[in-house]
């Protein structure tokens, strides 16, 4: 009996040694990550779609890290407001009215950045567009518009910036979407364009690493940026907007935008190849990999509860033109607060 007790005691010691070793490895990894963390101080960062929403929040947080910022937007009024705010915070900033879906504008952004700062260290492809509604309402032009901004706009910026990113051993972050991992009902043009962007981003990560450029694919779920009021809506406008805005306000399906931006910046700092931002998105991505048939069945089931097409459904309205009693109810207060805070008005 004594001998058996000694054996058990020895096993217990080895277990303690194993636990200690795991702890030491975790601590060493944390120390290594902190030592090798990318420093944004005096780095030149381009953020497309940087005048409002997530882009503006990223700019705010990067400004506190000492980055020099280049933001662009199609909306000159929102751009002016963002520039004033960021300049007042002490950031060095270049604000450009531009449309990244136009290749010449992408080159103009890069040329202006080099003219102002002499280099490019980081490119964050954040600009995007979305149209909400059933596939019956979506025409070829809706797919083209989504691809032009969400895919081609990102590719135009990457191609224009690459020569300078190579010189700087730079970093690229592509803001994709859970819609680029699974196709979301009533967001088909958006999902198609984000699938393309995920494929581009993942491939670039593999190919550009030898040039010392690290590419991060960002997979957010919905974020509480206040952006729903600026999406395009087709089909039953009020009903479509109501479900989308409610989902974007729900803590179960959306994340606070400030936390999203923090996680994105940390992923860039550590050169991560991919970051999935919410627990819901992580679960969906894992389930899609393990059982894509089940995810497809769940999507089809969810679609059966979605609003039906209407006779005026081909007309495009903005979210703020599609408000209803449901979308303006108290359950969506997070979106209302965020829209004011993040220049979405």
N, C-alpha and C positions, 0 to 999 in steps of 0.2 A: 504493500500500500504506500509506503514511504517512497519507494522507487517511482511509482506511478505519479505521485505528487510532484516529484522533482522534474519529471518529463513535462508535465503540464506547466510547471513554472517556467521551464525553458521555452516552451512554445509561446507562453505569454510574453516573455521578454522579446522574442523575435517579432511578435506582433507589434510590440511597442516600438522596436527598432524600425519596422516597416512604416509605421505611422509617422515617426519622426523623420524618416527619409523623404516621405511624400511631402511633409510640411516644409522641409528644407528646399526641396526642388521647387515647390510653389513660391517660396520666398525668393529663391534665386531667380526664378522666371520674372517675378514682379520687379526685382531690382534691375534685371537686364532690360526689361521693357522701359523702365524709367530712364535708364542710362541712354538707351538708343532712341528715345522719343524724339520725333521730329519737332524742331523748334520753329515756330511761326514768326518769331521776332524778325522784323525787317524783310520778311518774305513777301513777294508780290503774288496776290491771290485774285484770280478772276472768278467772279460768281455770276453766271448768267441767270436772268430772272431775279436779280438781287435787290429789287426795289420794294418788294413786299413779301409777305408770307415767310416760308422757310428760308428763302434766299436772304431776306433782310435779317432774320434771326441769326443765321450763320455769320453774316457780316458783323453784327453786333458782337457776337462772341469772339470772332477772330480779331476784331479791333482791340479787345481787351488783352489779347496775346501779342499785340504789337505788329500785326500784319499790315501791309499796305494793300489797299483794296481797290479793285476795279469792279464796278457793278454796271449791269446793263439791263435795259427794259424797253419795251415798245411804248410804254406809257410815260410820257415826259413829265406829267404832273406828279405821278407817284415817284418818279426818279428824283425830281427836285426835292420832294419831302424827305426821301431817304437820305439824299446827299446832305441836306441841312442837319438832319439828326446825327448822322455819323461824323460829320465834320465837327459838330458841337461837342462830341465825345472825345475829340482829339485825334481821330483817325485821319491818316493820309488817304485820300480817296479820289478816284477818277470815276465820274458818272457819265455813261454814254447812252444816248437814245439809239437803240439798234434792234433789229429783228434777226435772231440767229437762224431762222429758217431761210434767210437769204445768204448765200455763200459769201457775197462781197461784204456783207455786214460783219460776218465772222472774221474775215481778214482785216477789216477796218478796226475792229475791237483789239485784235492782236497788235496791229501796227501802232495804234494809239497807246497801248500799254507799254510797248517798247519805247515809244517816244517820250512817255512820261516817267517811266521807272527804269528803263534799260534792260529789263529781264522779266521772265515769267517763271515762277516757282511752282505754282499750284493752279490747276484748272478745276473748278467745280461746275459740272454741267447740271444745272438745276432748272432751267427754263422748261416749261411744259404747258400743254393745253389738254383740256378734257371736255368731252361731250357725253352727257348722260342721257340714256334712252334706249328703247328696244331696237333690235337689229332691223326691224321693218322700217324704222324711221331713218336709218343710216344710209346715206348715199355715198357713192365713190368719193366725192369731194370731202366728206367727213373723214374718211380713212387717209386721204392724201394730206389733209391739214394736220392730222395727228402725227403722221409720219414725218412731215416737213419739220415740225418743231421738236417732237420728242425723240426722233431718231436722227434725221438728217442734220438738224441744228447742232446736236451733240457731236456728230461726226465732223461737220464743218469746223467746229471750234477745235476739236482734237487735231485735225490735219493742219490747221493754221498755226496752232501753238506748239506742235511737236518739235520743230527745230530748236526752239528756245527751251523747252522742257528737257531736251537731251543735254543741253549745255548745263542746266541747273541740277541734273539728277532729280527731276521734278516728280510731282504727284498729280494724279487725276482721280477725281471722285465723280462717279456717274450716279445721279439720283434716279434710280429706276422705280420699281414698285412691286408689291405683292402681285399686282396685275400683270407683271412680267414673268411670274412663276406659274400662276394659274389664271385661266381666262375668267374674268368676273362678269356675270350676267349684267346687261344693260350698260356695259362700259367697253364694248367690243373694239372700236377703233383705238381707244386708249390702250387696252391690253395688247392688241396686235403690235402697236408701236413700242410698247415697253418690253415685250418679248424680244423684239429686234435689238433694243438697246442692251438688254441683259446679255444676249449673245455676243454683241460687239464688245461689251465691257469685259466679259470673261475671257474672250479671245485676246484682247489687248493686254490683259494682265499677264497672260502666258508669254506673249511675244515681246512686250516692251521691257520685261524684267531684265533682259540682257543689256538693255540700254540704261539700266539703273533708274527706270521710271516705274513707280509702283502705282497700280490702278486698283481702286476700290469700288466694288459694285455695291450700291446701297439699296436695300430692299425694305422700304417703309411700308407700313399699313397706312390707314388714314391718320392724319395729324391735325391737331387742333390749332390750325394757323389762321382760321377765319376765311379760308379761300373758297368755300362753297359758293358764296355769293357771286363769284366771278367765273364759275364754270358755265359752259353752254348746256342747254337742256332741250331735248326733243321728246316727242310723244305726248303723253299726258303731263304737261309741264308742271303743274302744281304737285301732283302725286309723285312724279319722278324726283323733283327737288326735295320734297318732304322726306322721302326715305334716305336720300343721299346726305342731306344736312343732318338728319338725326343720327345716322351712322357715324358721321364725322364729329359729332358731339359726344358720342357714347364712350365712356372710359373702357368698355369692353373691346370696342373695335378701333379706337383711336388713341393716340398718345399725345401728351403735351408736347408742343412743338419745341420748346426750350430743351427738354430732355432729348428729343430726337436730334436736334442740332449738336448737343453735347456729345452724344454717342457717335455721330458722323465725324465730328472733328477728332475724337479719340481714335476712331478707325483709321483716319488719314495719318494721324501722328504715329501710329504703330504699323502702318503699311499693310493693313489687313486686306486680303483679297475680296472679302465679302462681309457685310454686316447686315443682319436681319434685325429690325428695330423693336418689334413688339413680341410679346409672348404668343399672341394670337397668330401673328405672321409666322413665327417659328414653328408652331404646331401645324399650321396649314402646309408649310413647305415640307416638313417631315412626313406628314400624311400623304402628300402628293408623291413623294419619293417612294413611300412604302406601299401605297395602294391608290394609284391614280384613278382606277375605276370607281372607287368609293367617292373620291373627291368630285369626279364628274357627275355621279349620281346625286350628290348633295347639291351641286350647283344647279342641276336640272330641277331638283325639288324646290330650291330657293326661287328659281325663275318662275315657278308656277304661282308664286305669291306676288310677283312684281306687277306694276301697273300695265294695263293693256294699251295698245296703240289707239290713237284718236284721229279723227278726220283732219285736224289741224296739226297733227304731230310732226309733219315735215318742217314746220316753222322752227327756227332757232331762236330761243330766248335765253337771256342771262339768268343766273340764279336769282339775283335781286329782283328780276321781273316776274319770277315764278313763285313768290311767297304766298303762303296760305295760312290758315289758322293753325294748322299742325306745325308747319315749318317755323312759325313765329312764336310757338309755345315756349314755356319756361324750360322744357327739357333740352332745348337747344341754346341755352344761355352761354355755354362755353364758346360756341362758334361766334355768337354776337360780340362777346368780350374780346375774343382773339382778333376779330376783323378790325376792331378799332385800334387795338394795340399793335397790329402788324401791318398797318398801311393798306388794308384790303378795301377800305371804303372808297 
